[in-house]
Amino acid sequence: MTAATLAILLNGCAATTAGGNAGCISYAEARLARPPAATVATVPPDWARWIADLDDRMTGTCR
C-alpha cells in the first residue's frame, strides 16, 4: 500500500459516528488528534497497512 493510498484512507472517511457506544466515541475523538496524513511517508509499510486496516475496521464498526 502506498503512502498516497493510506492518506486517502485516513482522510477520506467521514467523521466516525458513535451511536452511543463508548468505544466508538473514544475512537472518534482519537481520530481527531491523528497526525497529518503527510507523515505516513515515514511509516514502515507493514505498520502503514496495519494502521489503515485498523482504521477501516473501526470506522466500519462504528458507523
C-alpha positions as CSV (number, residue, x, y, z in Angstrom):
1,M,0.0,0.0,0.0
2,T,1.4,3.4,-0.9
3,A,1.5,6.4,1.3
4,A,-1.0,8.1,-1.1
5,T,-3.4,5.2,-0.6
6,L,-3.0,5.3,3.1
7,A,-3.5,9.1,3.1
8,I,-6.8,8.6,1.2
9,L,-8.0,6.0,3.7
10,L,-7.1,8.2,6.7
11,N,-8.6,11.4,5.2
12,G,-11.4,10.1,3.0
13,C,-13.6,8.8,5.8
14,A,-16.4,10.9,7.1
15,A,-16.3,11.5,10.9
16,T,-16.9,8.3,12.7
17,T,-20.4,8.2,14.2
18,A,-20.6,6.8,17.7
19,G,-24.2,5.7,18.1
20,G,-23.8,5.9,21.9
21,N,-21.0,3.2,22.0
22,A,-18.3,4.4,24.4
23,G,-15.6,2.6,22.3
24,C,-16.7,4.3,19.2
25,I,-16.9,7.7,20.9
26,S,-13.4,7.3,22.1
27,Y,-12.1,6.2,18.7
28,A,-13.8,9.2,17.0
29,E,-12.1,11.5,19.5
30,A,-8.7,9.8,18.9
31,R,-9.1,10.2,15.1
32,L,-9.4,14.0,15.6
33,A,-5.9,14.0,17.1
34,R,-4.4,11.9,14.4
35,P,-1.1,13.3,12.9
36,P,-1.3,14.7,9.3
37,A,-1.5,12.1,6.6
38,A,1.7,13.5,5.0
39,T,3.7,12.0,7.9
40,V,2.6,8.5,6.6
41,A,5.6,8.5,4.2
42,T,7.9,7.9,7.2
43,V,5.9,4.9,8.5
44,P,7.2,1.4,7.5
45,P,4.9,-0.3,5.0
46,D,3.8,-3.1,7.4
47,W,2.8,-0.5,10.0
48,A,1.0,1.6,7.4
49,R,-1.0,-1.4,6.3
50,W,-1.9,-2.2,9.9
51,I,-2.9,1.3,10.7
52,A,-5.1,1.5,7.5
53,D,-6.7,-1.8,8.3
54,L,-7.4,-0.9,11.9
55,D,-8.9,2.5,10.9
56,D,-11.1,0.8,8.3
57,R,-12.3,-1.8,10.7
58,M,-13.0,0.7,13.5
59,T,-14.8,3.2,11.3
60,G,-16.8,0.4,9.6
61,T,-17.9,-0.9,13.0
62,C,-18.8,2.5,14.4
63,R,-20.9,3.8,11.6
